[in-house]
């Protein structure tokens, strides 16, 4: 299994309880990623992103997000 399409195909054939287990696993992974991002941000590991954004603003290169109010 190497593509999202293949994963979707296999997932669609899972029993409902197996789909629920897969969803729980994915949500746990997402939560772990969120926690890692929060740790990295609090440790200053993402400060370079703020600096890049501020530089882009200063250079007039920051584009507004489409559909953002």
N, CA, C, O and CB atoms as a CASP TS submission, in Angstrom:
PFRMAT TS
TARGET T0000
AUTHOR 0000-0000-0000
METHOD Language model
MODEL 1
PARENT N/A
ATOM      1  N   UNK     1       0.856  -1.175   0.000  1.00  0.00           N
ATOM      2  CA  UNK     1       0.000   0.000   0.000  1.00  0.00           C
ATOM      3  C   UNK     1       0.902   1.238   0.000  1.00  0.00           C
ATOM      4  O   UNK     1       1.675   1.452   0.934  1.00  0.00           O
ATOM      5  CB  UNK     1      -0.974  -0.002   1.235  1.00  0.00           C
ATOM      6  N   UNK     2       0.795   2.040  -1.044  1.00  0.00           N
ATOM      7  CA  UNK     2       1.728   3.157  -1.125  1.00  0.00           C
ATOM      8  C   UNK     2       1.079   4.480  -1.476  1.00  0.00           C
ATOM      9  O   UNK     2       1.750   5.512  -1.459  1.00  0.00           O
ATOM     10  CB  UNK     2       2.774   2.854  -2.123  1.00  0.00           C
ATOM     11  N   UNK     3      -0.203   4.481  -1.793  1.00  0.00           N
ATOM     12  CA  UNK     3      -0.829   5.749  -2.155  1.00  0.00           C
ATOM     13  C   UNK     3      -2.095   5.976  -1.344  1.00  0.00           C
ATOM     14  O   UNK     3      -2.677   5.045  -0.787  1.00  0.00           O
ATOM     15  CB  UNK     3      -1.146   5.784  -3.651  1.00  0.00           C
ATOM     16  N   UNK     4      -2.499   7.223  -1.294  1.00  0.00           N
ATOM     17  CA  UNK     4      -3.722   7.568  -0.579  1.00  0.00           C
ATOM     18  C   UNK     4      -4.914   6.845  -1.214  1.00  0.00           C
ATOM     19  O   UNK     4      -5.812   6.385  -0.509  1.00  0.00           O
ATOM     20  CB  UNK     4      -3.946   9.104  -0.584  1.00  0.00           C
ATOM     21  N   UNK     5      -4.918   6.749  -2.526  1.00  0.00           N
ATOM     22  CA  UNK     5      -6.024   6.079  -3.202  1.00  0.00           C
ATOM     23  C   UNK     5      -6.128   4.620  -2.742  1.00  0.00           C
ATOM     24  O   UNK     5      -7.225   4.118  -2.494  1.00  0.00           O
ATOM     25  CB  UNK     5      -5.841   6.149  -4.735  1.00  0.00           C
ATOM     26  N   UNK     6      -4.991   3.954  -2.633  1.00  0.00           N
ATOM     27  CA  UNK     6      -4.988   2.564  -2.177  1.00  0.00           C
ATOM     28  C   UNK     6      -5.459   2.470  -0.727  1.00  0.00           C
ATOM     29  O   UNK     6      -6.207   1.562  -0.367  1.00  0.00           O
ATOM     30  CB  UNK     6      -3.582   1.952  -2.321  1.00  0.00           C
ATOM     31  N   UNK     7      -5.023   3.397   0.084  1.00  0.00           N
ATOM     32  CA  UNK     7      -5.436   3.409   1.494  1.00  0.00           C
ATOM     33  C   UNK     7      -6.940   3.614   1.597  1.00  0.00           C
ATOM     34  O   UNK     7      -7.608   2.939   2.382  1.00  0.00           O
ATOM     35  CB  UNK     7      -4.689   4.517   2.277  1.00  0.00           C
ATOM     36  N   UNK     8      -7.477   4.543   0.807  1.00  0.00           N
ATOM     37  CA  UNK     8      -8.924   4.778   0.817  1.00  0.00           C
ATOM     38  C   UNK     8      -9.681   3.522   0.401  1.00  0.00           C
ATOM     39  O   UNK     8     -10.704   3.173   0.990  1.00  0.00           O
ATOM     40  CB  UNK     8      -9.287   5.945  -0.114  1.00  0.00           C
ATOM     41  N   UNK     9      -9.165   2.855  -0.618  1.00  0.00           N
ATOM     42  CA  UNK     9      -9.837   1.651  -1.114  1.00  0.00           C
ATOM     43  C   UNK     9      -9.872   0.570  -0.036  1.00  0.00           C
ATOM     44  O   UNK     9     -10.918  -0.027   0.218  1.00  0.00           O
ATOM     45  CB  UNK     9      -9.131   1.119  -2.377  1.00  0.00           C
ATOM     46  N   UNK    10      -8.737   0.324   0.590  1.00  0.00           N
ATOM     47  CA  UNK    10      -8.667  -0.700   1.622  1.00  0.00           C
ATOM     48  C   UNK    10      -9.523  -0.307   2.821  1.00  0.00           C
ATOM     49  O   UNK    10     -10.225  -1.139   3.394  1.00  0.00           O
ATOM     50  CB  UNK    10      -7.212  -0.932   2.056  1.00  0.00           C
ATOM     51  N   UNK    11      -9.459   0.959   3.190  1.00  0.00           N
ATOM     52  CA  UNK    11     -10.218   1.445   4.343  1.00  0.00           C
ATOM     53  C   UNK    11     -11.718   1.274   4.135  1.00  0.00           C
ATOM     54  O   UNK    11     -12.449   0.946   5.069  1.00  0.00           O
ATOM     55  CB  UNK    11      -9.894   2.915   4.610  1.00  0.00           C
ATOM     56  N   UNK    12     -12.164   1.494   2.918  1.00  0.00           N
ATOM     57  CA  UNK    12     -13.605   1.373   2.642  1.00  0.00           C
ATOM     58  C   UNK    12     -14.102  -0.054   2.830  1.00  0.00           C
ATOM     59  O   UNK    12     -15.301  -0.271   3.002  1.00  0.00           O
ATOM     60  CB  UNK    12     -13.912   1.838   1.220  1.00  0.00           C
ATOM     61  N   UNK    13     -13.200  -1.026   2.800  1.00  0.00           N
ATOM     62  CA  UNK    13     -13.594  -2.428   2.970  1.00  0.00           C
ATOM     63  C   UNK    13     -13.497  -2.897   4.426  1.00  0.00           C
ATOM     64  O   UNK    13     -13.853  -4.033   4.741  1.00  0.00           O
ATOM     65  CB  UNK    13     -12.726  -3.314   2.092  1.00  0.00           C
ATOM     66  N   UNK    14     -13.019  -2.028   5.299  1.00  0.00           N
ATOM     67  CA  UNK    14     -12.913  -2.407   6.714  1.00  0.00           C
ATOM     68  C   UNK    14     -14.287  -2.472   7.353  1.00  0.00           C
ATOM     69  O   UNK    14     -15.216  -1.774   6.947  1.00  0.00           O
ATOM     70  CB  UNK    14     -12.024  -1.416   7.479  1.00  0.00           C
ATOM     71  N   UNK    15     -14.396  -3.319   8.353  1.00  0.00           N
ATOM     72  CA  UNK    15     -15.616  -3.362   9.157  1.00  0.00           C
ATOM     73  C   UNK    15     -15.741  -2.043   9.913  1.00  0.00           C
ATOM     74  O   UNK    15     -14.749  -1.347  10.128  1.00  0.00           O
ATOM     75  CB  UNK    15     -15.605  -4.578  10.145  1.00  0.00           C
ATOM     76  N   UNK    16     -16.954  -1.708  10.310  1.00  0.00           N
ATOM     77  CA  UNK    16     -17.188  -0.426  10.979  1.00  0.00           C
ATOM     78  C   UNK    16     -16.317  -0.258  12.219  1.00  0.00           C
ATOM     79  O   UNK    16     -15.769   0.820  12.447  1.00  0.00           O
ATOM     80  CB  UNK    16     -18.652  -0.298  11.363  1.00  0.00           C
ATOM     81  N   UNK    17     -16.184  -1.316  13.022  1.00  0.00           N
ATOM     82  CA  UNK    17     -15.366  -1.189  14.236  1.00  0.00           C
ATOM     83  C   UNK    17     -13.888  -0.980  13.891  1.00  0.00           C
ATOM     84  O   UNK    17     -13.173  -0.297  14.625  1.00  0.00           O
ATOM     85  CB  UNK    17     -15.528  -2.439  15.121  1.00  0.00           C
ATOM     86  N   UNK    18     -13.431  -1.558  12.791  1.00  0.00           N
ATOM     87  CA  UNK    18     -12.054  -1.345  12.365  1.00  0.00           C
ATOM     88  C   UNK    18     -11.857   0.072  11.844  1.00  0.00           C
ATOM     89  O   UNK    18     -10.801   0.668  12.057  1.00  0.00           O
ATOM     90  CB  UNK    18     -11.664  -2.359  11.292  1.00  0.00           C
ATOM     91  N   UNK    19     -12.859   0.617  11.167  1.00  0.00           N
ATOM     92  CA  UNK    19     -12.786   2.009  10.717  1.00  0.00           C
ATOM     93  C   UNK    19     -12.728   2.936  11.921  1.00  0.00           C
ATOM     94  O   UNK    19     -11.997   3.926  11.907  1.00  0.00           O
ATOM     95  CB  UNK    19     -13.995   2.365   9.818  1.00  0.00           C
ATOM     96  N   UNK    20     -13.489   2.627  12.958  1.00  0.00           N
ATOM     97  CA  UNK    20     -13.466   3.438  14.178  1.00  0.00           C
ATOM     98  C   UNK    20     -12.106   3.366  14.850  1.00  0.00           C
ATOM     99  O   UNK    20     -11.617   4.374  15.361  1.00  0.00           O
ATOM    100  CB  UNK    20     -14.558   2.979  15.152  1.00  0.00           C
ATOM    101  N   UNK    21     -11.480   2.181  14.859  1.00  0.00           N
ATOM    102  CA  UNK    21     -10.143   2.034  15.436  1.00  0.00           C
ATOM    103  C   UNK    21      -9.128   2.853  14.641  1.00  0.00           C
ATOM    104  O   UNK    21      -8.260   3.509  15.217  1.00  0.00           O
ATOM    105  CB  UNK    21      -9.726   0.547  15.467  1.00  0.00           C
ATOM    106  N   UNK    22      -9.243   2.807  13.322  1.00  0.00           N
ATOM    107  CA  UNK    22      -8.342   3.577  12.469  1.00  0.00           C
ATOM    108  C   UNK    22      -8.511   5.072  12.717  1.00  0.00           C
ATOM    109  O   UNK    22      -7.529   5.805  12.831  1.00  0.00           O
ATOM    110  CB  UNK    22      -8.592   3.252  10.989  1.00  0.00           C
ATOM    111  N   UNK    23      -9.754   5.516  12.800  1.00  0.00           N
ATOM    112  CA  UNK    23     -10.017   6.929  13.065  1.00  0.00           C
ATOM    113  C   UNK    23      -9.433   7.344  14.413  1.00  0.00           C
ATOM    114  O   UNK    23      -8.824   8.408  14.522  1.00  0.00           O
ATOM    115  CB  UNK    23     -11.528   7.211  13.030  1.00  0.00           C
ATOM    116  N   UNK    24      -9.610   6.523  15.426  1.00  0.00           N
ATOM    117  CA  UNK    24      -9.060   6.840  16.755  1.00  0.00           C
ATOM    118  C   UNK    24      -7.540   6.951  16.681  1.00  0.00           C
ATOM    119  O   UNK    24      -6.951   7.839  17.296  1.00  0.00           O
ATOM    120  CB  UNK    24      -9.470   5.758  17.795  1.00  0.00           C
ATOM    121  N   UNK    25      -6.907   6.055  15.932  1.00  0.00           N
ATOM    122  CA  UNK    25      -5.463   6.086  15.779  1.00  0.00           C
ATOM    123  C   UNK    25      -5.013   7.369  15.079  1.00  0.00           C
ATOM    124  O   UNK    25      -4.045   8.005  15.497  1.00  0.00           O
ATOM    125  CB  UNK    25      -4.989   4.861  15.000  1.00  0.00           C
ATOM    126  N   UNK    26      -5.723   7.747  14.007  1.00  0.00           N
ATOM    127  CA  UNK    26      -5.384   8.969  13.281  1.00  0.00           C
ATOM    128  C   UNK    26      -5.562  10.203  14.166  1.00  0.00           C
ATOM    129  O   UNK    26      -4.737  11.116  14.140  1.00  0.00           O
ATOM    130  CB  UNK    26      -6.246   9.096  12.020  1.00  0.00           C
ATOM    131  N   UNK    27      -6.633  10.227  14.941  1.00  0.00           N
ATOM    132  CA  UNK    27      -6.866  11.370  15.837  1.00  0.00           C
ATOM    133  C   UNK    27      -5.791  11.449  16.910  1.00  0.00           C
ATOM    134  O   UNK    27      -5.371  12.543  17.285  1.00  0.00           O
ATOM    135  CB  UNK    27      -8.253  11.270  16.491  1.00  0.00           C
ATOM    136  N   UNK    28      -5.340  10.295  17.411  1.00  0.00           N
ATOM    137  CA  UNK    28      -4.240  10.283  18.381  1.00  0.00           C
ATOM    138  C   UNK    28      -2.967  10.852  17.763  1.00  0.00           C
ATOM    139  O   UNK    28      -2.251  11.620  18.405  1.00  0.00           O
ATOM    140  CB  UNK    28      -3.985   8.852  18.892  1.00  0.00           C
ATOM    141  N   UNK    29      -2.688  10.478  16.520  1.00  0.00           N
ATOM    142  CA  UNK    29      -1.507  10.999  15.823  1.00  0.00           C
ATOM    143  C   UNK    29      -1.619  12.504  15.649  1.00  0.00           C
ATOM    144  O   UNK    29      -0.650  13.234  15.855  1.00  0.00           O
ATOM    145  CB  UNK    29      -1.334  10.316  14.451  1.00  0.00           C
ATOM    146  N   UNK    30      -2.810  12.968  15.269  1.00  0.00           N
ATOM    147  CA  UNK    30      -3.011  14.408  15.090  1.00  0.00           C
ATOM    148  C   UNK    30      -2.783  15.140  16.409  1.00  0.00           C
ATOM    149  O   UNK    30      -2.159  16.201  16.441  1.00  0.00           O
ATOM    150  CB  UNK    30      -4.430  14.699  14.552  1.00  0.00           C
ATOM    151  N   UNK    31      -3.288  14.571  17.481  1.00  0.00           N
ATOM    152  CA  UNK    31      -3.100  15.176  18.801  1.00  0.00           C
ATOM    153  C   UNK    31      -1.625  15.233  19.174  1.00  0.00           C
ATOM    154  O   UNK    31      -1.156  16.226  19.731  1.00  0.00           O
ATOM    155  CB  UNK    31      -3.879  14.395  19.863  1.00  0.00           C
ATOM    156  N   UNK    32      -0.897  14.166  18.867  1.00  0.00           N
ATOM    157  CA  UNK    32       0.537  14.139  19.167  1.00  0.00           C
ATOM    158  C   UNK    32       1.267  15.207  18.356  1.00  0.00           C
ATOM    159  O   UNK    32       2.177  15.858  18.869  1.00  0.00           O
ATOM    160  CB  UNK    32       1.132  12.741  18.872  1.00  0.00           C
ATOM    161  N   UNK    33       0.878  15.390  17.100  1.00  0.00           N
ATOM    162  CA  UNK    33       1.494  16.429  16.266  1.00  0.00           C
ATOM    163  C   UNK    33       1.210  17.806  16.847  1.00  0.00           C
ATOM    164  O   UNK    33       2.100  18.653  16.915  1.00  0.00           O
ATOM    165  CB  UNK    33       0.975  16.345  14.812  1.00  0.00           C
ATOM    166  N   UNK    34      -0.051  18.031  17.274  1.00  0.00           N
ATOM    167  CA  UNK    34      -0.411  19.317  17.873  1.00  0.00           C
ATOM    168  C   UNK    34       0.425  19.588  19.119  1.00  0.00           C
ATOM    169  O   UNK    34       0.891  20.706  19.333  1.00  0.00           O
ATOM    170  CB  UNK    34      -1.907  19.348  18.224  1.00  0.00           C
ATOM    171  N   UNK    35       0.610  18.553  19.938  1.00  0.00           N
ATOM    172  CA  UNK    35       1.406  18.708  21.151  1.00  0.00           C
ATOM    173  C   UNK    35       2.862  19.028  20.806  1.00  0.00           C
ATOM    174  O   UNK    35       3.490  19.861  21.460  1.00  0.00           O
ATOM    175  CB  UNK    35       1.329  17.435  22.010  1.00  0.00           C
ATOM    176  N   UNK    36       3.394  18.368  19.783  1.00  0.00           N
ATOM    177  CA  UNK    36       4.776  18.622  19.371  1.00  0.00           C
ATOM    178  C   UNK    36       4.932  20.054  18.864  1.00  0.00           C
ATOM    179  O   UNK    36       5.916  20.723  19.182  1.00  0.00           O
ATOM    180  CB  UNK    36       5.208  17.621  18.281  1.00  0.00           C
ATOM    181  N   UNK    37       3.976  20.520  18.086  1.00  0.00           N
ATOM    182  CA  UNK    37       4.022  21.897  17.579  1.00  0.00           C
ATOM    183  C   UNK    37       3.975  22.879  18.745  1.00  0.00           C
ATOM    184  O   UNK    37       4.716  23.862  18.762  1.00  0.00           O
ATOM    185  CB  UNK    37       2.848  22.165  16.597  1.00  0.00           C
ATOM    186  N   UNK    38       3.107  22.615  19.716  1.00  0.00           N
ATOM    187  CA  UNK    38       3.011  23.497  20.881  1.00  0.00           C
ATOM    188  C   UNK    38       4.330  23.514  21.651  1.00  0.00           C
ATOM    189  O   UNK    38       4.778  24.576  22.081  1.00  0.00           O
ATOM    190  CB  UNK    38       1.860  23.050  21.806  1.00  0.00           C
ATOM    191  N   UNK    39       4.960  22.342  21.831  1.00  0.00           N
ATOM    192  CA  UNK    39       6.259  22.279  22.520  1.00  0.00           C
ATOM    193  C   UNK    39       7.311  23.050  21.740  1.00  0.00           C
ATOM    194  O   UNK    39       8.060  23.847  22.306  1.00  0.00           O
ATOM    195  CB  UNK    39       6.708  20.813  22.711  1.00  0.00           C
ATOM    196  N   UNK    40       7.361  22.805  20.431  1.00  0.00           N
ATOM    197  CA  UNK    40       8.352  23.486  19.603  1.00  0.00           C
ATOM    198  C   UNK    40       8.158  24.996  19.644  1.00  0.00           C
ATOM    199  O   UNK    40       9.130  25.749  19.711  1.00  0.00           O
ATOM    200  CB  UNK    40       8.275  22.987  18.161  1.00  0.00           C
ATOM    201  N   UNK    41       6.908  25.438  19.604  1.00  0.00           N
ATOM    202  CA  UNK    41       6.632  26.872  19.644  1.00  0.00           C
ATOM    203  C   UNK    41       7.059  27.466  20.984  1.00  0.00           C
ATOM    204  O   UNK    41       7.659  28.540  21.028  1.00  0.00           O
ATOM    205  CB  UNK    41       5.139  27.141  19.396  1.00  0.00           C
ATOM    206  N   UNK    42       6.753  26.770  22.068  1.00  0.00           N
ATOM    207  CA  UNK    42       7.115  27.303  23.392  1.00  0.00           C
ATOM    208  C   UNK    42       8.625  27.314  23.609  1.00  0.00           C
ATOM    209  O   UNK    42       9.128  28.093  24.419  1.00  0.00           O
ATOM    210  CB  UNK    42       6.446  26.479  24.493  1.00  0.00           C
ATOM    211  N   UNK    43       9.349  26.460  22.895  1.00  0.00           N
ATOM    212  CA  UNK    43      10.809  26.409  23.000  1.00  0.00           C
ATOM    213  C   UNK    43      11.493  27.337  21.995  1.00  0.00           C
ATOM    214  O   UNK    43      12.720  27.406  21.939  1.00  0.00           O
ATOM    215  CB  UNK    43      11.295  24.982  22.793  1.00  0.00           C
ATOM    216  N   UNK    44      10.691  28.049  21.205  1.00  0.00           N
ATOM    217  CA  UNK    44      11.252  28.995  20.252  1.00  0.00           C
ATOM    218  C   UNK    44      11.730  28.375  18.950  1.00  0.00           C
ATOM    219  O   UNK    44      12.351  29.049  18.128  1.00  0.00           O
ATOM    220  CB  UNK    44      12.375  29.707  20.880  1.00  0.00           C
ATOM    221  N   UNK    45      11.443  27.089  18.760  1.00  0.00           N
ATOM    222  CA  UNK    45      11.921  26.402  17.559  1.00  0.00           C
ATOM    223  C   UNK    45      11.214  26.858  16.286  1.00  0.00           C
ATOM    224  O   UNK    45      11.677  26.578  15.181  1.00  0.00           O
ATOM    225  CB  UNK    45      11.747  24.916  17.722  1.00  0.00           C
ATOM    226  N   UNK    46      10.110  27.549  16.440  1.00  0.00           N
ATOM    227  CA  UNK    46       9.357  28.014  15.274  1.00  0.00           C
ATOM    228  C   UNK    46       9.474  29.518  15.066  1.00  0.00           C
ATOM    229  O   UNK    46       8.813  30.084  14.195  1.00  0.00           O
ATOM    230  CB  UNK    46       7.900  27.636  15.416  1.00  0.00           C
ATOM    231  N   UNK    47      10.314  30.161  15.864  1.00  0.00           N
ATOM    232  CA  UNK    47      10.476  31.609  15.756  1.00  0.00           C
ATOM    233  C   UNK    47      10.921  32.040  14.357  1.00  0.00           C
ATOM    234  O   UNK    47      10.586  33.133  13.900  1.00  0.00           O
ATOM    235  CB  UNK    47      11.482  32.093  16.786  1.00  0.00           C
ATOM    236  N   UNK    48      11.672  31.179  13.689  1.00  0.00           N
ATOM    237  CA  UNK    48      12.132  31.528  12.343  1.00  0.00           C
ATOM    238  C   UNK    48      10.960  31.747  11.397  1.00  0.00           C
ATOM    239  O   UNK    48      11.070  32.516  10.442  1.00  0.00           O
ATOM    240  CB  UNK    48      13.047  30.434  11.794  1.00  0.00           C
ATOM    241  N   UNK    49       9.836  31.076  11.654  1.00  0.00           N
ATOM    242  CA  UNK    49       8.656  31.269  10.805  1.00  0.00           C
ATOM    243  C   UNK    49       8.085  32.676  10.985  1.00  0.00           C
ATOM    244  O   UNK    49       7.664  33.310  10.018  1.00  0.00           O
ATOM    245  CB  UNK    49       7.578  30.211  11.129  1.00  0.00           C
ATOM    246  N   UNK    50       8.072  33.153  12.219  1.00  0.00           N
ATOM    247  CA  UNK    50       7.600  34.510  12.495  1.00  0.00           C
ATOM    248  C   UNK    50       8.534  35.517  11.823  1.00  0.00           C
ATOM    249  O   UNK    50       8.087  36.495  11.223  1.00  0.00           O
ATOM    250  CB  UNK    50       7.521  34.770  14.030  1.00  0.00           C
ATOM    251  N   UNK    51       9.828  35.262  11.933  1.00  0.00           N
ATOM    252  CA  UNK    51      10.806  36.165  11.309  1.00  0.00           C
ATOM    253  C   UNK    51      10.646  36.200   9.790  1.00  0.00           C
ATOM    254  O   UNK    51      10.745  37.261   9.173  1.00  0.00           O
ATOM    255  CB  UNK    51      12.235  35.735  11.671  1.00  0.00           C
ATOM    256  N   UNK    52      10.399  35.034   9.193  1.00  0.00           N
ATOM    257  CA  UNK    52      10.193  34.989   7.744  1.00  0.00           C
ATOM    258  C   UNK    52       8.930  35.753   7.349  1.00  0.00           C
ATOM    259  O   UNK    52       8.922  36.473   6.350  1.00  0.00           O
ATOM    260  CB  UNK    52      10.103  33.532   7.260  1.00  0.00           C
ATOM    261  N   UNK    53       7.881  35.597   8.123  1.00  0.00           N
ATOM    262  CA  UNK    53       6.628  36.302   7.828  1.00  0.00           C
ATOM    263  C   UNK    53       6.814  37.803   7.983  1.00  0.00           C
ATOM    264  O   UNK    53       6.346  38.577   7.148  1.00  0.00           O
ATOM    265  CB  UNK    53       5.494  35.810   8.748  1.00  0.00           C
ATOM    266  N   UNK    54       7.492  38.220   9.044  1.00  0.00           N
ATOM    267  CA  UNK    54       7.722  39.643   9.248  1.00  0.00           C
ATOM    268  C   UNK    54       8.576  40.227   8.126  1.00  0.00           C
ATOM    269  O   UNK    54       8.348  41.355   7.689  1.00  0.00           O
ATOM    270  CB  UNK    54       8.391  39.884  10.600  1.00  0.00           C
ATOM    271  N   UNK    55       9.551  39.464   7.666  1.00  0.00           N
ATOM    272  CA  UNK    55      10.381  39.905   6.551  1.00  0.00           C
ATOM    273  C   UNK    55       9.541  40.032   5.275  1.00  0.00           C
ATOM    274  O   UNK    55       9.679  41.003   4.530  1.00  0.00           O
ATOM    275  CB  UNK    55      11.552  38.923   6.329  1.00  0.00           C
ATOM    276  N   UNK    56       8.688  39.066   5.035  1.00  0.00           N
ATOM    277  CA  UNK    56       7.827  39.106   3.849  1.00  0.00           C
ATOM    278  C   UNK    56       6.874  40.292   3.914  1.00  0.00           C
ATOM    279  O   UNK    56       6.605  40.928   2.894  1.00  0.00           O
ATOM    280  CB  UNK    56       7.032  37.796   3.714  1.00  0.00           C
ATOM    281  N   UNK    57       6.359  40.596   5.107  1.00  0.00           N
ATOM    282  CA  UNK    57       5.493  41.767   5.276  1.00  0.00           C
ATOM    283  C   UNK    57       6.282  43.031   4.961  1.00  0.00           C
ATOM    284  O   UNK    57       5.813  43.901   4.226  1.00  0.00           O
ATOM    285  CB  UNK    57       4.914  41.830   6.718  1.00  0.00           C
ATOM    286  N   UNK    58       7.472  43.124   5.517  1.00  0.00           N
ATOM    287  CA  UNK    58       8.323  44.295   5.307  1.00  0.00           C
ATOM    288  C   UNK    58       8.702  44.499   3.851  1.00  0.00           C
ATOM    289  O   UNK    58       8.877  45.632   3.402  1.00  0.00           O
ATOM    290  CB  UNK    58       9.569  44.174   6.131  1.00  0.00           C
ATOM    291  N   UNK    59       8.829  43.404   3.114  1.00  0.00           N
ATOM    292  CA  UNK    59       9.201  43.476   1.701  1.00  0.00           C
ATOM    293  C   UNK    59       7.994  43.530   0.773  1.00  0.00           C
ATOM    294  O   UNK    59       8.135  43.532  -0.450  1.00  0.00           O
ATOM    295  CB  UNK    59      10.058  42.293   1.338  1.00  0.00           C
ATOM    296  N   UNK    60       6.809  43.575   1.372  1.00  0.00           N
ATOM    297  CA  UNK    60       5.589  43.615   0.567  1.00  0.00           C
ATOM    298  C   UNK    60       5.331  42.332  -0.206  1.00  0.00           C
ATOM    299  O   UNK    60       4.633  42.345  -1.220  1.00  0.00           O
ATOM    300  CB  UNK    60       5.655  44.759  -0.389  1.00  0.00           C
ATOM    301  N   UNK    61       5.890  41.227   0.268  1.00  0.00           N
ATOM    302  CA  UNK    61       5.746  39.964  -0.449  1.00  0.00           C
ATOM    303  C   UNK    61       4.723  39.021   0.179  1.00  0.00           C
ATOM    304  O   UNK    61       4.466  37.943  -0.357  1.00  0.00           O
ATOM    305  CB  UNK    61       7.075  39.276  -0.523  1.00  0.00           C
ATOM    306  N   UNK    62       4.144  39.411   1.298  1.00  0.00           N
ATOM    307  CA  UNK    62       3.167  38.548   1.959  1.00  0.00           C
ATOM    308  C   UNK    62       1.828  38.695   1.248  1.00  0.00           C
ATOM    309  O   UNK    62       1.303  39.798   1.099  1.00  0.00           O
ATOM    310  CB  UNK    62       3.034  38.899   3.477  1.00  0.00           C
ATOM    311  N   UNK    63       1.293  37.572   0.817  1.00  0.00           N
ATOM    312  CA  UNK    63       0.012  37.595   0.119  1.00  0.00           C
ATOM    313  C   UNK    63      -1.103  37.273   1.103  1.00  0.00           C
ATOM    314  O   UNK    63      -0.941  36.450   2.004  1.00  0.00           O
ATOM    315  CB  UNK    63       0.005  36.595  -1.063  1.00  0.00           C
ATOM    316  N   UNK    64      -2.233  37.936   0.912  1.00  0.00           N
ATOM    317  CA  UNK    64      -3.390  37.667   1.754  1.00  0.00           C
ATOM    318  C   UNK    64      -3.937  36.288   1.420  1.00  0.00           C
ATOM    319  O   UNK    64      -3.897  35.855   0.268  1.00  0.00           O
ATOM    320  CB  UNK    64      -4.480  38.753   1.569  1.00  0.00           C
ATOM    321  N   UNK    65      -4.444  35.609   2.431  1.00  0.00           N
ATOM    322  CA  UNK    65      -5.022  34.276   2.243  1.00  0.00           C
ATOM    323  C   UNK    65      -6.353  34.422   1.497  1.00  0.00           C
ATOM    324  O   UNK    65      -7.206  35.206   1.914  1.00  0.00           O
ATOM    325  CB  UNK    65      -5.227  33.545   3.623  1.00  0.00           C
ATOM    326  N   UNK    66      -6.541  33.685   0.408  1.00  0.00           N
ATOM    327  CA  UNK    66      -7.803  33.800  -0.364  1.00  0.00           C
ATOM    328  C   UNK    66      -9.005  33.451   0.505  1.00  0.00           C
ATOM    329  O   UNK    66      -8.986  32.459   1.234  1.00  0.00           O
ATOM    330  CB  UNK    66      -7.770  32.875  -1.610  1.00  0.00           C
ATOM    331  N   UNK    67     -10.028  34.252   0.425  1.00  0.00           N
ATOM    332  CA  UNK    67     -11.255  34.007   1.157  1.00  0.00           C
ATOM    333  C   UNK    67     -11.222  34.443   2.609  1.00  0.00           C
ATOM    334  O   UNK    67     -12.219  34.307   3.318  1.00  0.00           O
ATOM    335  CB  UNK    67     -11.577  32.580   1.096  1.00  0.00           C
ATOM    336  N   UNK    68     -10.084  34.967   3.063  1.00  0.00           N
ATOM    337  CA  UNK    68      -9.964  35.423   4.455  1.00  0.00           C
ATOM    338  C   UNK    68     -10.610  36.787   4.592  1.00  0.00           C
ATOM    339  O   UNK    68     -10.396  37.676   3.767  1.00  0.00           O
ATOM    340  CB  UNK    68      -8.477  35.477   4.905  1.00  0.00           C
ATOM    341  N   UNK    69     -11.394  36.943   5.631  1.00  0.00           N
ATOM    342  CA  UNK    69     -12.089  38.218   5.863  1.00  0.00           C
ATOM    343  C   UNK    69     -11.163  39.231   6.463  1.00  0.00           C
ATOM    344  O   UNK    69     -11.572  40.362   6.726  1.00  0.00           O
ATOM    345  CB  UNK    69     -13.293  38.026   6.769  1.00  0.00           C
TER
END
